[in-house]
Amino acid sequence: MTEYGRGHGSEPWHPEDPLFGDQGWGGQQAASGQSPYGGQPQYYPQQPQQPHPQQSYGGQQQGGYPQHDGQQGGYPQHGGQQQGGYPQHDYNGGWDTGQQPAYGAGPDPYGGQPAAYDAERPDPYNTPDAYPPPQPPGRRREAPRENPDWDPGPDQGEHAFFASGRDDEDDDYDDEPPRGGRGRGRGRSERRGRGGKKRRSGCACLVVTLVFAGGLGGVGYFGYQFYQDRFGSAADYEGNGNADKQVSVEIPKGAGGSQIGSLLEEKGVVKSADAFVNAQAKDPKGLSIQAGVYLLNTEMSGEAAVTMMLDPKSRNNLMVNPGWRNNQVYEQIDKRLEQPKGSTRKYVKEHWKELGLPEWAKNPHKDVKDPLEGFLYPGSYPVAKGMKTEDILKKMVDDAKQAYSGYNLEGKAKELKVKDPLQLLTVASLVQSEGNNKSDYEKIARVVYNRMVPGNAETAGLLDFDSTVNYLKGESKLATGSVDELRKIKDPYNTYKIYGLPPGPISNPGKEAFEAALSPAKGKWYYFVSINANETLFAETNAQHERNRQKYLDEQKKNQ
């Protein structure tokens, strides 16, 4: 925005101006021949008539702003010549480059005005904050610049917060008439600058004092809290707690001391997490606390809680061992959840499809006894009263699915000439049930694959595994009966009668047995017999196998 008297810009419009808001030729116009400012005297210099060098409209304009359509003080007129006023814009492009009258040259451009600048002028808008008329260059006064500091100094007043009001010496201020239509605000400022007094409010000082005192109190409080947190003793119970009121606490895998302490505090085992953390740090075996479910006393000291959690008896986890059948797992779940025997088996029979089996296991053979067999992965699982059967089973199945997903099961099945990944898992379950150690697992896996070849000279495709007979009977015996008797049992899992693999797994194999089924040893073995827990004998022919069986019988006699 151009300052008055310094350029050729127009005077800002006032909201009560009749033409306020007019953005172009289509806005509200003053009547022809009338000033848009309500007939008030104009405060702009009348300049000698001068044609615009690039004016294309023709017509004339006289005085004030460029006129439009015969209006004075309005916009440029269409038609006629341009006279006086400010230089006109060339609407065909570019600015006026003609000579303009300079101040001081020729007659006084401010002559002939209705009133001198130093006299009272009427407010054309009748508002207290109207813009003052422009001043000639020689009579302008720079407006006092505002001091941005919070204390403006003696000449510019003070903040209302610290001002108590006017002094008695300011009483004559009210009698001073307004000057230049600017109201009384300036007179107040000038009077104060000449001799006004300042008084600080006692209330304001009191507020500042209270704020300062409150800040010191807050700093002291938080400082004390910081000291207590860092150097003060942690809240703790005494003794071994209440054994009559025990609770189960599940510690997740990877939990650190502070997380364990928080869980114990939530359950009421310890009074504070810090008490447990401090006790754990002092115990040499404190960091060996494992994940699982613990049955603990309530209101124990941190030291007693650490000692109890290090005792294996306090762990309430269900340990699924490699080679366990699902029946064993179901029994343990029922026992730990304190629910009727057979509840878990019944749930599996009705909801096994909802437990998250991998795609290649969702359509098992029609003769499969338990679709979850082989998928309750060996490991330690938290099982305690209040937990849900389905949540426990889902966790076991998820662990199995994750463990099996790390192998190219589809490719391995084709390589080993079996139908699908489920048959690979079945081979692994046989290896787990028949073997004792890793070195035996790979050879036993080779025996399985060799015997599965239809029409082989030794077994003709029969596996003849006692472990499958024990599975269908729900037993675990070394002496399953004579071969002739076994071949009479009609069951899809009886490998003395059916050729090839049973319909599904017969146990939950561990990692070593599973990997042995995927990568069997190289050999031509068809037979094996375990002499003891540390020795298994393998043979390629039946004659060799009979000699090995005799060694087995001799070993049994020694142990009787």
C-alpha positions in Angstrom: 0.0 0.0 0.0 1.4 3.4 -1.0 1.8 6.1 1.7 -0.1 9.3 1.3 1.8 11.9 -0.7 4.7 9.5 -1.6 3.4 8.0 -4.8 0.6 7.6 -7.2 -1.4 4.9 -5.4 -4.9 5.4 -4.4 -6.2 6.1 -0.9 -7.4 3.0 0.9 -11.2 2.7 1.0 -13.1 2.9 4.2 -15.8 0.3 4.9 -18.4 3.0 4.9 -17.3 4.3 1.5 -20.2 3.8 -1.1 -17.7 2.2 -3.5 -16.2 -0.1 -0.9 -16.0 -3.6 -2.3 -16.2 -2.4 -5.9 -13.6 -4.7 -7.7 -14.0 -3.4 -11.2 -16.3 -1.6 -13.6 -19.4 -3.6 -12.6 -19.5 -2.5 -8.9 -21.6 0.1 -7.3 -21.0 3.5 -8.9 -21.7 7.0 -7.6 -24.2 9.0 -9.5 -23.0 10.9 -12.5 -21.4 14.1 -11.6 -21.2 13.3 -7.9 -18.3 12.5 -5.8 -18.2 8.9 -4.5 -17.3 10.2 -1.2 -20.6 11.8 -0.5 -19.8 15.3 -1.7 -17.1 15.9 0.8 -14.1 18.1 -0.1 -11.4 16.1 -1.8 -7.9 16.2 -0.3 -5.9 15.6 -3.4 -4.0 18.2 -5.4 -5.4 19.5 -8.7 -2.8 19.1 -11.4 -2.5 20.8 -14.7 -4.2 19.0 -17.5 -1.9 16.7 -19.4 -2.8 14.2 -22.0 -1.8 10.7 -21.4 0.7 9.7 -24.0 -0.9 6.2 -24.4 -4.5 6.9 -23.5 -6.8 5.1 -25.8 -10.1 5.9 -24.3 -10.4 9.6 -25.1 -12.5 11.8 -22.9 -11.5 14.1 -20.1 -10.9 13.8 -16.4 -10.7 16.6 -13.9 -9.2 16.5 -10.5 -9.0 13.8 -7.8 -8.9 10.2 -8.9 -9.3 9.4 -12.6 -13.0 9.7 -13.6 -15.1 7.0 -15.2 -18.1 7.6 -17.3 -18.6 11.2 -16.3 -18.1 10.6 -12.6 -15.8 12.8 -10.5 -13.3 11.2 -8.2 -14.2 7.7 -9.7 -12.5 5.6 -12.4 -11.2 6.6 -15.9 -13.8 7.9 -18.2 -14.6 6.2 -21.5 -14.2 8.9 -24.2 -12.8 12.3 -23.7 -9.5 13.6 -22.6 -7.7 12.9 -19.4 -7.0 15.9 -17.2 -5.2 16.4 -13.9 -5.2 14.0 -11.0 -2.7 11.2 -10.8 -1.0 9.7 -13.8 -3.2 7.3 -15.6 -2.3 3.6 -16.3 -2.0 2.5 -19.8 -4.5 -0.3 -20.1 -3.0 -1.4 -23.3 0.2 -2.3 -21.5 3.1 -0.4 -19.8 3.1 2.5 -17.4 2.9 6.2 -18.1 6.3 7.5 -18.9 5.3 11.1 -19.4 6.5 14.0 -17.4 4.8 14.7 -14.1 4.6 17.9 -12.2 7.1 17.9 -9.3 6.5 19.4 -5.9 7.5 23.0 -5.7 7.4 23.6 -9.5 4.7 26.0 -10.7 1.8 27.0 -8.5 1.2 25.4 -5.2 -0.6 22.2 -5.9 -2.2 22.4 -2.5 -3.7 25.8 -3.1 -7.3 26.2 -3.6 -8.1 23.5 -1.2 -11.1 24.0 1.1 -9.0 24.2 4.2 -5.4 24.2 5.3 -3.8 21.0 6.5 -3.1 22.3 9.9 -6.7 23.2 10.5 -9.5 21.0 11.7 -11.0 18.9 8.9 -14.3 17.2 9.1 -14.4 13.4 9.1 -16.2 12.4 5.9 -17.1 9.0 7.4 -18.0 10.1 10.9 -15.9 7.4 12.5 -13.2 7.8 15.2 -10.6 5.7 13.3 -10.9 7.3 9.8 -7.7 7.8 7.9 -6.3 11.4 8.2 -5.9 13.4 5.0 -2.5 13.3 3.3 0.1 15.9 4.3 2.3 17.8 1.9 5.9 16.6 1.9 7.2 19.6 3.9 4.6 19.2 6.6 4.7 15.4 7.3 5.6 14.1 10.6 6.9 10.5 11.1 4.6 8.4 13.3 6.2 7.4 16.5 7.6 3.8 16.2 6.4 1.3 18.6 8.8 -0.2 21.0 8.4 -4.0 20.9 9.8 -4.5 24.4 7.5 -5.4 27.2 8.3 -2.1 29.0 7.5 0.7 26.5 9.2 3.4 28.5 8.0 6.6 30.0 6.8 8.1 26.7 4.7 5.3 25.4 2.7 4.1 28.3 2.9 0.8 30.2 1.3 -2.6 30.1 -2.2 -2.7 31.7 -1.1 -5.4 34.0 1.3 -3.1 35.8 -0.7 0.1 35.5 -2.8 1.1 38.5 -4.7 3.9 36.6 -4.1 7.5 36.0 -2.4 9.8 38.6 -4.0 12.9 39.9 -1.8 14.9 37.6 -3.6 13.3 34.6 -7.0 14.6 35.7 -6.7 17.7 33.4 -6.2 15.3 30.5 -9.9 14.8 30.1 -10.4 18.6 29.4 -8.0 18.6 26.5 -9.8 18.7 23.2 -9.2 16.1 20.5 -6.7 17.1 17.8 -6.9 16.3 14.1 -9.9 14.0 14.5 -7.7 11.3 16.1 -9.6 11.0 19.3 -8.1 11.2 22.8 -5.6 8.3 22.7 -2.7 10.4 21.5 -3.3 13.1 24.1 -3.2 10.5 26.8 0.2 9.3 25.6 1.6 12.8 25.3 0.4 13.9 28.7 1.9 10.8 30.3 5.2 11.5 28.6 5.3 15.0 30.0 4.7 14.3 33.6 2.6 11.3 34.4 3.5 9.0 37.3 3.7 5.2 37.3 2.7 3.0 40.1 3.3 -0.8 40.3 0.3 -2.8 41.4 0.9 -4.7 44.6 -1.4 -7.5 43.4 0.7 -8.0 40.3 3.8 -8.3 42.4 2.1 -10.8 44.7 1.1 -12.9 41.7 4.7 -12.9 40.4 5.9 -13.9 43.9 3.4 -16.8 44.1 4.4 -18.1 40.6 8.0 -18.0 41.6 7.4 -19.8 44.8 5.3 -22.4 43.1 8.0 -23.0 40.6 10.5 -23.6 43.4 8.1 -26.0 45.1 7.6 -28.0 41.8 11.3 -28.2 41.2 11.8 -29.4 44.8 9.0 -32.1 44.5 10.3 -33.5 41.2 13.8 -33.4 42.5 12.8 -35.5 45.5 10.9 -37.9 43.2 14.0 -38.3 41.0 16.1 -39.0 44.0 13.7 -41.6 45.3 13.5 -43.3 41.9 17.3 -43.4 41.5 18.6 -43.8 45.0 15.7 -44.6 47.3 14.9 -48.2 48.3 12.1 -49.9 46.3 8.8 -50.8 47.9 9.0 -54.4 48.9 7.1 -57.1 51.0 8.9 -59.3 53.6 9.2 -63.0 53.6 7.9 -65.8 51.4 4.4 -64.5 51.0 1.0 -66.2 51.2 1.2 -69.8 50.1 -2.6 -70.2 50.6 -3.3 -67.6 47.9 -1.2 -68.6 44.9 -1.6 -67.1 41.4 -0.4 -68.2 37.9 1.8 -65.8 36.1 2.7 -66.3 32.4 6.1 -65.0 31.4 6.4 -64.5 27.6 9.5 -65.4 25.6 12.2 -62.8 25.6 10.8 -61.0 28.7 13.5 -59.0 30.6 13.7 -58.3 34.3 11.6 -55.1 34.3 8.8 -56.8 32.2 8.8 -59.8 34.5 8.7 -57.5 37.6 5.8 -55.6 36.1 3.8 -58.8 35.6 4.5 -60.0 39.1 3.5 -56.6 40.5 0.2 -56.7 38.6 -0.6 -60.2 40.0 0.2 -59.1 43.5 3.3 -61.3 43.8 5.7 -58.5 44.6 5.0 -55.0 45.9 7.0 -53.3 43.2 8.7 -54.2 39.9 11.9 -52.6 41.2 12.0 -54.9 44.2 12.1 -57.9 41.8 14.6 -56.3 39.4 17.0 -55.5 42.3 16.7 -59.0 43.7 17.2 -60.6 40.2 20.4 -58.5 39.7 21.8 -59.7 43.0 21.2 -63.4 42.3 23.9 -65.1 40.2 21.3 -67.2 38.5 18.7 -64.5 38.2 19.0 -64.0 34.5 18.3 -67.7 33.9 14.6 -67.4 34.6 12.8 -68.9 31.6 9.5 -68.2 29.8 6.5 -70.1 31.0 3.7 -70.2 33.5 4.7 -70.0 37.2 2.6 -70.8 40.3 3.7 -68.3 42.9 2.7 -67.0 46.3 1.2 -63.6 46.7 2.9 -60.7 48.7 6.4 -62.1 48.4 9.6 -60.2 48.8 11.5 -59.6 45.6 14.2 -62.0 46.7 11.7 -64.8 47.6 10.1 -64.4 44.2 13.4 -64.8 42.3 14.2 -67.9 44.4 10.8 -69.5 43.8 10.9 -68.9 40.0 14.3 -70.5 39.8 12.9 -73.7 41.4 11.6 -76.0 38.5 8.7 -77.0 40.8 7.2 -73.6 40.5 6.9 -73.8 36.7 3.5 -74.7 35.6 4.4 -75.3 31.9 3.4 -78.2 29.8 6.4 -79.8 28.2 5.6 -81.7 25.0 8.4 -84.1 24.4 9.5 -85.3 20.9 7.6 -88.6 20.1 4.6 -87.8 22.3 1.3 -88.8 20.8 -1.6 -86.4 20.9 -3.4 -88.5 23.5 -0.7 -87.7 26.0 -0.9 -84.0 25.3 -4.7 -83.9 25.6 -4.6 -85.6 29.0 -2.1 -83.1 30.3 -4.2 -80.1 29.1 -7.3 -81.5 30.8 -5.4 -82.0 34.0 -3.8 -78.6 34.1 -7.0 -76.7 33.1 -8.9 -78.8 35.7 -11.5 -79.8 33.2 -13.2 -83.2 32.8 -11.1 -85.9 31.2 -11.6 -86.2 27.4 -12.7 -82.5 27.1 -9.7 -81.6 24.9 -10.1 -84.7 22.6 -13.8 -83.8 22.2 -12.9 -80.2 21.2 -10.4 -81.4 18.6 -12.9 -83.8 17.1 -15.4 -81.0 16.6 -13.1 -78.0 15.8 -9.8 -79.3 14.3 -10.4 -77.4 11.1 -10.4 -74.1 13.0 -6.9 -74.5 14.6 -4.8 -73.3 11.7 -3.4 -76.3 10.0 -1.2 -75.7 6.9 -3.0 -76.0 3.5 -1.3 -79.4 2.7 -2.8 -80.9 5.9 -6.4 -79.7 5.7 -7.6 -82.6 3.6 -6.2 -85.7 5.3 -6.8 -89.3 4.4 -10.3 -90.5 5.4 -8.7 -93.1 7.7 -6.6 -90.6 9.7 -7.4 -91.1 13.4 -6.4 -87.6 14.5 -5.9 -84.7 12.0 -3.8 -82.9 14.6 -1.3 -85.8 15.0 2.2 -84.5 14.2 1.1 -80.8 14.6 1.4 -80.4 18.4 5.0 -79.3 18.1 7.4 -80.4 20.9 8.2 -77.6 23.3 7.3 -75.8 26.5 3.8 -74.3 26.7 2.1 -72.3 29.4 -1.0 -74.2 30.5 -2.8 -73.1 33.6 -6.3 -72.9 35.0 -8.3 -70.1 33.4 -6.8 -70.5 30.0 -8.8 -71.7 26.9 -8.2 -75.1 25.3 -8.3 -73.7 21.8 -5.7 -71.0 22.6 -3.3 -73.7 23.8 -3.8 -75.9 20.8 -3.5 -73.0 18.3 -0.1 -72.1 19.8 1.2 -75.6 19.4 -0.1 -75.8 15.8 1.3 -72.4 15.0 4.8 -73.5 16.2 4.6 -76.7 14.1 3.5 -74.7 11.0 6.3 -72.2 11.5 8.9 -75.0 12.0 7.8 -76.9 8.9 7.6 -73.8 6.7 11.4 -73.4 6.6 11.7 -76.4 4.2 10.8 -77.0 0.6 8.4 -79.7 1.4 6.8 -79.9 -2.0 10.1 -80.3 -3.7 11.4 -82.8 -1.1 8.2 -85.0 -1.5 8.9 -85.3 -5.3 12.6 -86.0 -4.7 11.8 -88.8 -2.2 8.9 -90.2 -4.2 6.1 -89.7 -1.7 2.7 -88.2 -2.3 2.8 -85.0 -0.4 4.3 -83.1 2.6 1.9 -84.9 5.0 3.6 -88.2 4.1 7.0 -86.7 4.8 5.7 -85.8 8.2 4.4 -89.4 8.6 7.9 -90.7 7.8 9.4 -88.3 10.4 6.9 -89.6 13.0 8.0 -93.2 12.3 11.7 -92.3 12.6 11.0 -90.5 15.9 9.1 -93.5 17.3 11.6 -96.1 16.2 14.9 -94.4 16.8 16.9 -93.3 19.8 19.4 -90.7 18.6 20.3 -88.5 15.6 22.8 -90.9 14.0 20.2 -93.6 14.0 17.4 -91.3 12.7 19.0 -90.9 9.2 19.5 -94.6 8.7 16.0 -95.5 9.9 14.6 -93.0 7.5 16.6 -94.8 4.7 15.1 -98.1 5.8 11.6 -96.7 5.5 12.1 -95.4 2.0 13.8 -98.7 0.9 10.9 -100.8 2.3 8.3 -98.6 0.6 9.5 -99.6 -2.8 6.8 -101.9 -4.2 7.9 -105.5 -4.9 11.3 -105.3 -3.2 12.9 -108.7 -2.5 13.1 -108.3 1.3 9.7 -106.9 2.4 7.7 -106.6 -0.8 6.6 -103.2 0.3 5.6 -103.9 3.9 7.1 -101.7 6.7 6.4 -104.2 9.5 6.8 -101.6 12.3 5.8 -102.4 15.8 5.4 -98.7 16.5 2.3 -98.5 14.2 0.7 -101.4 16.0 1.3 -99.8 19.4 -0.3 -96.6 18.0 -3.5 -98.2 16.9 -3.7 -100.1 20.2 -2.8 -97.0 22.3 0.1 -98.8 23.8 3.8 -98.6 24.1 5.2 -102.1 24.3 8.3 -103.8 23.0 6.6 -107.2 22.7 3.7 -106.6 20.4 3.2 -110.3 19.5 4.2 -112.7 16.8 4.2 -111.7 13.1 1.5 -114.1 12.3 -0.8 -112.7 15.0 0.0 -109.1 13.9 -0.9 -109.7 10.3 -4.4 -110.6 11.4 -5.2 -107.2 12.9 -7.4 -105.2 10.5 -6.5 -101.6 10.8 -5.3 -99.0 8.4 -2.3 -98.3 10.7 -1.2 -101.9 10.9 2.0 -101.9 8.7 2.2 -105.7 9.1 -0.9 -105.9 6.9 -1.1 -102.7 4.7 1.6 -101.8 2.2 3.5 -98.5 2.4 2.9 -95.7 4.9 0.0 -95.5 7.4 -2.7 -92.9 6.7 -1.0 -90.2 8.8 1.6 -89.5 11.5 1.8 -91.6 14.6 3.5 -89.1 16.9 4.8 -85.5 17.1 8.4 -85.6 15.7 11.1 -83.3 16.8 13.4 -81.2 14.6 16.1 -83.9 14.3 13.8 -86.7 13.2 12.0 -84.4 10.8 15.2 -83.3 9.1 16.4 -86.9 9.0 13.2 -87.8 7.0 14.0 -85.0 4.5 17.7 -86.0 4.2 18.1 -89.8 4.8 21.4 -91.6 4.9 22.6 -93.5 1.8 22.4 -97.3 2.2 20.7 -100.5 1.3 19.4 -101.4 4.7 16.0 -103.1 5.1 16.2 -104.1 8.8 17.3 -102.7 12.1 17.0 -103.6 15.8 18.0 -101.7 18.9 20.1 -103.7 21.3 19.9 -101.0 23.9 19.4 -97.3 24.2 22.8 -96.5 22.8 23.1 -99.1 20.0 21.0 -100.0 16.9 22.1 -102.7 14.4 21.2 -102.4 10.7 21.1 -105.1 8.1 20.6 -105.4 4.3 19.3 -109.0 4.3 17.0 -111.1 6.5 19.8 -113.5 7.4 21.9 -110.6 8.8 18.9 -109.3 10.6 18.3 -112.7 12.4 21.8 -112.6 13.8 21.2 -109.1 15.1 17.9 -110.2 16.7 19.7 -112.9 18.6 22.0 -110.2 20.0 19.0 -108.3 21.1 17.6 -111.4 22.9 20.9 -112.0 24.6 20.9 -108.4 25.8 17.4 -108.8 27.2 18.4 -111.9 29.2 21.2 -109.9 30.8 18.8 -107.3 32.0 16.3 -109.7 33.6 
